[in-house]
Amino acid sequence: MSADGVGQPGAAPKDPFALVRGRGYPVLLVVAAVLGVPISAAAFGYLALVSGLQSLTYTDLPKALGFHGTPSWWPVPLLTLAGLLVGLTIRYLPGGGGHKPAEGLVAGGPVPVIHLPGIALASIASLVLGVVLGPEAPLIALGSGVAVGAVRLVRKDFPPEATEVVGAAGSFAAISTLLGSPLIGAFLLMEASGLGGAMLGMVLVPGLLAAGVGSLIFTGLGSWTGLGTYSLALQQVPHAHRPDIAGFGWAIVVGVAAAVVATGIHRLALFLQARVEPRRVVATVLAGTVVGVIALVYAEGTGKAASGLLYSGQSALNPLLAASAGYSAGTLLVLVLCKALAYSVSLSSFRGGPIFPAMFVGATGGLALAHLPGLDVTSGFAMGVGAMCVAMLKLPMTSVLLATLLLGREGLTVMPLVIVAVVVSYVISLRLAPVPADDPADASSAHP
């Protein structure tokens, strides 16, 4: 933009607040606030549609066909169908159905409007039919694309720098309450985008404004419709013991274990992705069938519902914690193994976000370890969430916030343990990650 506007994103002005003082910046704030209303309403509708169709396909349809409850084999045909729908969408619609979740959560630039139908269709088919991924990545992309499309519809010569800010604000609005708090969403997008300096301040304020407006819209629509806000929340959190030496020892153990498990999930996902892409439709159908079979094996082997393994795990976290006393350590370990395998296959082939399955795998592992002496349920749950999230996402601040703010008052008690687990997991997962092939300097330092 011109000198009286927002400024160049790559520039480093002597006065970092000159960007905010520009005459174009208040306009961006107004645009962000206005766009926050329809984008958050659309995001609410997206989540309501996904939730309603999940109940329809997994609960209502078997009942209508005369089954007493949902058969344990039911996920197999559902996920096979998901593979067909997603494979065709990725193969034939522009944009490839959105970003590849096996390659991490990256909040890039504005999404072209022409890509939005493919992103919506691929993510809805994945999430509705039981794929082990979450809605956050599609919502980030859809919020960005809708925001940019709206401003360009009104003004075709909207400045490119301002377009990036508006796109980011759309993403803020779309996930404003999904993670339990607008602040968590803000930290997620900041860490994932890698913004810093003056550019961070320029994007953050409109983004927070859009997220605040979005939170109000989510709350209002949730109350008006009676559907709730689709926000991550735990109703009853057991009391956590104050951190002690044993707790910090467990934090190291949890951090190491999470890094190893996450590295295995990630490497398997990338290995499978390389084999899925050359034969997209057939391989995605096969991947869906595999996830369905894993769910069948879990249900038959443990006597638990397959729905506890399928989907993102967002809505299953609260029941898991509330009913943790009813799970043996062996059952929890089986759930970790099956969920991790289904998560890895889903990452390789489908479209969605990686956050909630990582939280669920980590939480389940932490609850399993809590059967051993010196670790209480809440601390194990929180450390598992934080350590697994950072190992999968490489976003340390977001991982700490997800694991602690989710627990309310008890989160403040366990925060020191979560920080240690997150740091240990982050460092080890980076050490275990393969050195990029196009970085000879790193490669030479890794092999002296």
KESESE-48880 format. One line per 5 residues: number of its first residue (from 1); for each residue x, y, z of C-alpha. Coordinates in Angstrom, 1 decimal, padded with zeros to 4 digits. Each point is the difference from the previous one (the first is absolute). Layout:
<lumros>
NUM	X,Y,Z  ...
</lumros>
This chain:
<lumros>
1	000.0,000.0,000.0  001.0,003.7,-000.1  001.7,001.8,002.8  -003.3,001.0,001.5  -001.3,-003.6,-000.1
6	001.0,-003.1,001.8  003.5,-000.4,-001.5  002.1,-002.7,-001.5  000.0,-003.3,001.9  003.7,-000.6,-000.6
11	001.1,003.5,001.0  001.5,000.8,003.4  -001.1,003.6,000.7  001.9,002.1,002.5  -003.2,000.6,001.9
16	-001.8,-003.4,000.2  -003.2,001.7,001.0  000.0,002.0,-003.3  -001.9,-002.9,-001.5  -002.8,000.5,002.6
21	000.0,003.8,-000.4  -000.6,-000.2,-003.7  -003.3,001.2,-001.3  -000.8,-003.4,-001.5  000.3,-002.0,003.2
26	-003.4,001.2,001.6  -001.6,-001.1,-003.2  001.4,-003.5,000.4  -001.3,-000.1,003.6  -003.5,000.8,-001.2
31	000.2,-002.6,-002.8  001.3,-002.6,002.4  -002.9,000.7,002.5  -002.6,-000.1,-002.8  001.3,-003.2,-001.6
36	000.2,-001.7,003.4  -003.8,-000.2,000.1  -000.8,-002.0,-003.2  003.2,-002.0,000.2  -000.6,-001.2,003.6
41	-003.7,-000.7,-000.9  001.2,-002.1,-003.0  002.5,-001.8,002.2  -002.8,-000.8,002.5  -002.1,-001.3,-002.8
46	002.9,-002.2,-001.3  000.5,-001.5,003.5  -003.8,-000.5,000.5  -000.2,-001.8,-003.3  002.9,-002.3,000.7
51	-001.4,-000.8,003.5  -003.5,-000.7,-001.3  001.3,-002.2,-002.9  002.2,-001.9,002.4  -003.0,-000.9,002.2
56	-002.1,-000.8,-003.1  002.6,-002.4,-001.6  001.3,-001.7,003.1  -003.2,-000.2,002.3  -003.2,000.8,-001.9
61	000.7,-001.9,-003.2  000.7,-003.4,001.7  -003.1,000.5,002.2  -002.1,000.7,-003.1  001.3,-003.1,-001.7
66	-001.2,-002.1,003.0  003.3,-000.5,001.9  -000.1,000.1,003.8  002.9,002.4,000.6  002.8,000.6,-002.5
71	001.7,-003.2,-001.2  003.8,-000.2,000.7  000.5,-000.5,-003.8  -001.9,003.2,-000.9  003.0,002.2,-000.3
76	001.5,-002.1,-002.8  -002.5,000.9,-002.8  -000.3,003.5,001.3  003.8,000.7,-000.2  000.3,-001.8,-003.3
81	-002.6,002.4,-001.4  001.9,002.9,001.6  003.1,-001.2,-001.9  -001.9,000.0,-003.3  -001.5,003.5,000.5
86	003.2,001.6,001.3  002.2,-001.7,-002.7  -002.3,001.3,-002.8  -000.1,003.5,001.5  003.8,000.2,000.4
91	000.5,-001.4,-003.5  -002.5,002.1,-002.0  -000.7,003.3,001.9  002.4,002.9,000.1  002.2,000.4,003.0
96	000.4,-003.7,000.8  -002.5,000.2,002.9  002.2,002.3,002.0  003.3,-000.5,001.8  001.5,-003.4,000.7
101	-000.3,-000.6,003.8  002.9,-002.4,000.0  002.2,003.0,-000.7  -001.0,001.8,003.1  -002.3,003.0,000.8
106	001.1,003.0,-002.0  -002.0,003.2,-000.2  001.2,001.4,-003.3  -001.2,002.8,-002.2  -003.6,000.6,-001.1
111	-001.7,-003.0,-001.6  -001.3,000.5,-003.6  -003.8,000.1,-000.2  000.0,-002.7,-002.7  001.5,-002.5,002.5
116	-002.7,000.5,002.6  -002.5,-002.6,-001.4  002.6,-002.7,-000.1  001.2,000.8,003.6  -003.6,000.0,001.3
121	-001.0,-003.3,-001.7  003.2,-001.9,000.9  -000.1,001.1,003.6  -003.7,-000.7,000.5  000.2,-003.4,-001.6
126	003.0,-000.8,002.3  -001.4,001.3,003.2  -003.6,-001.2,-000.4  000.9,-003.6,-000.8  002.4,-000.6,002.8
131	003.5,000.9,-001.2  002.4,000.7,002.9  000.6,003.7,-000.7  -001.4,003.3,001.3  -001.8,003.0,-001.5
136	002.6,002.7,000.9  002.1,000.0,-003.2  -003.0,000.1,-002.4  -001.5,002.8,002.1  003.2,002.0,-000.1
141	000.1,-000.4,-003.8  -003.7,000.7,-000.6  000.0,003.1,002.3  003.0,001.4,-001.9  -001.4,-000.7,-003.4
146	-003.5,001.4,000.8  001.5,003.1,001.5  002.2,000.7,-003.0  -002.8,-000.8,-002.5  -002.3,002.4,001.8
151	002.3,003.0,-000.1  001.0,-000.7,-003.6  -003.7,-000.2,-001.0  -000.5,003.5,001.5  003.3,001.5,-001.2
156	002.0,-001.8,-002.6  003.1,002.2,000.5  000.3,-000.7,003.7  003.7,000.2,000.9  001.9,-003.3,000.2
161	001.4,000.7,003.5  -003.4,000.9,001.4  -001.4,-003.1,-001.7  002.4,-002.2,002.1  -001.1,001.7,003.2
166	-003.7,-000.4,-000.9  000.6,-003.7,-000.9  001.7,-000.5,003.4  -002.9,001.7,001.8  -002.4,-002.3,-001.8
171	001.9,-003.0,001.4  -000.1,001.5,003.5  -003.8,000.4,-000.2  -000.5,-003.5,-001.4  001.7,-001.8,003.0
176	-000.8,002.6,002.6  -001.5,-002.4,002.6  000.9,-003.4,-001.5  003.0,-000.5,002.3  -001.8,001.3,003.1
181	001.2,003.6,-000.1  000.7,002.6,-002.6  003.5,000.5,001.5  001.0,-003.6,-000.7  -001.1,000.4,-003.6
186	002.0,003.2,-000.2  003.1,-001.6,001.3  -000.5,-003.0,-002.3  -000.2,002.2,-003.1  002.9,002.2,001.1
191	002.3,-003.0,000.5  -001.2,-001.9,-003.0  000.5,003.0,-002.3  003.4,001.0,001.4  -000.8,003.7,000.1
196	002.1,002.3,002.0  001.0,003.6,000.6  -002.1,002.8,-001.4  -001.9,-002.4,-002.3  -001.2,-002.0,003.0
201	-001.4,003.1,001.6  -001.7,001.0,-003.2  -001.7,-003.3,-000.4  -000.7,-000.8,003.6  -002.2,002.9,000.9
206	-002.5,-000.5,-002.9  000.1,-003.7,000.6  -000.8,000.3,003.7  -002.8,002.4,-000.9  -001.5,-002.5,-002.5
211	000.5,-002.8,002.6  -001.8,002.0,002.6  -002.9,000.7,-002.3  000.0,-003.6,-001.0  -000.2,-001.2,003.6
216	-003.1,002.1,000.5  -001.6,-001.4,-003.1  000.8,-003.6,001.0  -001.4,000.6,003.5  -003.1,001.6,-001.3
221	-000.7,-002.6,-002.7  000.7,-002.8,002.5  -002.5,001.4,002.5  -002.6,000.8,-002.7  000.1,-003.4,-001.7
226	000.7,-002.0,003.2  002.9,-001.7,-001.8  002.8,001.4,002.2  003.1,001.7,-001.3  001.9,-003.1,-001.2
231	002.8,001.2,002.3  002.6,-002.2,001.6  -000.9,-000.3,003.6  000.3,-002.3,003.1  -002.9,000.1,002.5
236	001.4,-001.9,002.9  003.8,000.0,000.6  001.3,-002.1,002.9  002.1,001.8,002.6  003.7,000.1,-000.9
241	002.8,-000.4,002.6  002.6,002.7,000.3  003.1,-000.8,-002.0  002.7,-001.9,001.8  003.3,-001.8,-000.9
246	-001.9,-003.1,-001.2  -002.3,002.2,-002.2  003.0,001.6,-001.7  001.5,-003.4,-000.5  -003.2,-001.1,-001.7
251	000.1,003.2,-002.1  003.3,-001.1,-001.5  -001.4,-003.5,-000.6  -003.2,001.3,-001.7  002.0,002.4,-002.1
256	002.3,-002.8,-001.3  -002.8,-002.4,-000.6  -002.1,002.6,-001.9  002.9,000.9,-002.2  000.7,-003.6,-000.9
261	-003.7,-000.8,-000.7  -000.6,003.2,-002.0  003.1,-000.6,-002.1  -001.2,-003.4,-000.8  -003.5,001.3,-001.0
266	001.6,002.8,-002.1  002.5,-002.2,-001.8  -002.6,-002.7,-000.8  -002.4,002.7,-001.3  002.6,001.4,-002.4
271	001.0,-003.5,-001.1  -003.6,-000.8,-000.8  -000.7,003.4,-001.6  002.8,-000.5,-002.6  -001.7,-003.2,-001.0
276	-003.6,001.3,000.0  000.6,003.1,-002.2  001.0,-001.9,-003.3  -003.3,-002.0,000.2  -002.2,002.5,001.8
281	-003.5,-001.4,-000.3  000.7,-003.8,000.5  002.6,000.6,002.7  -002.3,002.4,002.0  -002.8,-002.6,-000.2
286	002.3,-002.6,001.4  001.2,002.4,002.7  -003.6,000.6,001.1  -000.6,-003.8,000.1  003.1,-000.4,002.2
291	-001.1,002.6,002.5  -003.4,-001.7,000.1  001.6,-003.4,000.7  002.1,001.6,002.8  -003.2,001.3,001.6
296	-001.6,-003.5,-000.4  003.0,-001.7,001.7  000.0,002.6,002.8  -003.8,-000.5,000.6  000.2,-003.8,-000.1
301	003.1,-000.2,002.2  -001.0,002.4,002.7  -003.8,-000.1,000.0  000.0,003.8,-000.3  -001.9,001.9,-002.7
306	001.9,000.6,-003.2  -001.0,003.7,000.1  002.4,000.4,002.9  002.8,-000.6,-002.5  -001.4,001.8,-003.1
311	-000.3,003.6,-000.8  002.3,002.8,001.4  -000.4,-000.8,003.7  -001.1,003.5,000.8  -003.3,-001.0,001.5
316	001.4,-003.2,001.4  002.6,001.7,002.3  -002.6,001.0,002.7  -001.6,-003.5,000.2  003.5,-001.6,000.0
321	001.1,002.0,003.0  -003.3,-000.4,001.8  -000.1,-003.7,-000.5  003.8,-000.6,000.4  -000.5,-002.2,003.1
326	-002.0,-002.5,-002.2  002.9,-000.5,-002.3  002.8,-002.5,000.9  003.6,000.9,-000.9  -000.1,-002.7,-002.7
331	-003.1,001.4,-001.6  001.5,003.4,-000.1  003.2,-001.3,-001.6  -002.1,-001.8,-002.6  -001.9,003.2,-000.6
336	003.3,002.0,-000.4  001.3,-002.6,-002.5  -003.1,-000.2,-002.1  -000.7,003.8,000.0  003.6,000.7,-000.9
341	-000.1,-002.4,-002.9  -003.4,001.3,-001.3  001.4,003.6,000.5  003.1,-000.8,-002.1  -002.0,-001.5,-002.8
346	-002.5,002.9,000.0  002.9,002.5,-000.1  001.4,-001.7,-003.1  -003.1,000.0,-002.1  -002.9,002.2,001.2
351	-000.5,003.7,000.7  -000.5,001.6,003.4  002.0,001.3,003.0  002.6,-001.8,002.1  -000.7,001.7,003.4
356	-002.8,-001.9,001.7  001.2,-003.5,-000.8  003.4,000.9,001.4  -001.7,001.3,003.1  -002.0,-003.2,000.4
361	002.9,-002.3,-000.5  002.1,001.9,002.5  -002.8,000.2,002.5  -000.7,-003.7,-000.2  003.7,-000.8,000.4
366	000.2,002.3,003.0  -003.0,-001.7,001.6  001.6,-003.4,-000.6  003.2,001.1,001.8  -002.1,001.4,002.9
371	-000.7,-003.7,001.0  003.6,000.0,001.2  001.1,001.5,003.4  000.9,003.7,000.3  -002.2,001.4,-002.8
376	-003.6,001.2,000.4  -002.6,-000.1,-002.7  -000.2,003.7,-000.7  003.8,000.5,-000.2  000.4,-003.0,-002.3
381	-002.9,001.2,-002.2  001.4,003.5,-000.3  003.6,-001.0,-000.6  -001.0,-002.5,-002.6  -002.0,002.6,-001.9
386	002.7,002.6,000.0  002.9,-002.4,-000.8  -001.8,-001.8,-002.9  -001.2,003.3,-001.5  003.4,001.6,000.0
391	001.5,-003.2,-001.5  -002.5,000.0,-002.8  -000.5,003.7,-000.6  003.4,001.5,001.0  -001.9,002.9,001.7
396	001.2,000.2,003.6  -002.0,002.9,001.3  -003.3,-001.2,-001.5  000.7,-003.4,001.4  000.4,001.3,003.6
401	-003.1,002.1,-000.3  -002.1,-002.8,-001.4  001.0,-002.3,002.8  -000.5,002.4,002.9  -002.8,002.5,-000.9
406	-002.1,-003.1,-000.9  000.1,-001.1,003.7  -001.1,003.3,001.6  001.3,000.6,003.5  001.7,-003.4,000.1
411	002.0,001.0,-003.1  001.9,002.7,002.0  001.0,-002.7,002.5  001.5,-002.3,-002.6  001.4,002.6,-002.3
416	003.7,-000.4,001.2  -000.3,-003.7,-000.8  -001.5,000.6,-003.4  002.8,002.5,-000.9  002.7,-002.6,000.9
421	-001.8,-002.7,-002.0  -000.5,002.3,-003.0  003.6,001.1,000.0  001.3,-003.5,000.2  -002.3,-001.2,-002.7
426	000.8,002.9,-002.2  003.7,-000.4,000.1  000.0,-003.8,-000.4  -002.5,000.1,-002.8  002.2,002.5,-001.9
431	003.0,-002.2,000.6  -001.9,-003.0,-001.3  -001.4,001.8,-003.1  001.9,-000.7,-003.2  002.3,002.8,-001.3
436	-001.5,001.6,-003.1  001.6,-001.2,-003.1  000.5,003.5,-001.4  001.9,001.3,003.1  003.6,-001.2,-000.5
441	001.3,002.2,002.9  -002.3,-001.8,002.5  000.8,-003.4,-001.6  003.8,000.5,000.4  -000.4,001.2,003.6
446	-002.2,-003.0,000.8  002.8,-002.4,-001.3  003.4,001.4,001.0
</lumros>
